Amino acid sequence: MRGCSAWTARALVDAGYLADRAVGSLVRFSFWMLGGAGLALAEAPEADQPRLREEWRYLIHQTISGLRAG
């Protein structure tokens, strides 16, 4: 793990927000998920973008909530 993103992931773990599991892959997973959302929106017809934005917002929120420690 390197860089600001890795430091942020480690800080969230150290603060107790995220479980201390797969932290090295967490940064890559996060960028993969956000990149997928961006690609889906970029490739979608303009009429579908509001719906897709909401769907991806929901999926990303659910995923991040599932990663929380506790």
RAMOHU-V494121 format. One record per backbone hydrogen bond with DSSP energy under -1.0 kcal/mol. NH is the residue of the N-H (numbers start at 1). CO is the residue of the C=O. E is the energy in kcal/mol with one decimal. If there is no record, write none. Layout:
nh | co | e
NH | CO | E
NH | CO | E
//
This chain:
nh | co | e
7 | 3 | -2.2
8 | 4 | -2.6
9 | 5 | -2.3
10 | 6 | -2.5
11 | 7 | -2.6
12 | 8 | -2.2
13 | 9 | -1.9
14 | 10 | -3.0
15 | 11 | -2.0
16 | 13 | -1.6
17 | 12 | -2.2
18 | 12 | -1.2
19 | 67 | -1.3
21 | 19 | -2.0
26 | 22 | -1.5
29 | 25 | -2.9
30 | 26 | -2.6
31 | 27 | -2.2
32 | 28 | -2.4
33 | 29 | -2.6
34 | 30 | -2.6
35 | 31 | -2.6
36 | 32 | -2.2
37 | 33 | -1.8
38 | 34 | -2.3
39 | 35 | -2.6
40 | 36 | -2.4
41 | 37 | -2.2
42 | 38 | -2.6
43 | 39 | -2.2
48 | 45 | -1.6
52 | 48 | -2.5
53 | 49 | -2.9
54 | 50 | -1.9
55 | 51 | -2.4
56 | 52 | -2.9
57 | 53 | -2.4
58 | 54 | -2.4
59 | 55 | -2.5
60 | 56 | -2.9
61 | 57 | -2.5
62 | 58 | -2.7
63 | 59 | -2.3
64 | 60 | -2.7
65 | 61 | -2.7
66 | 62 | -1.9
69 | 17 | -2.2
//
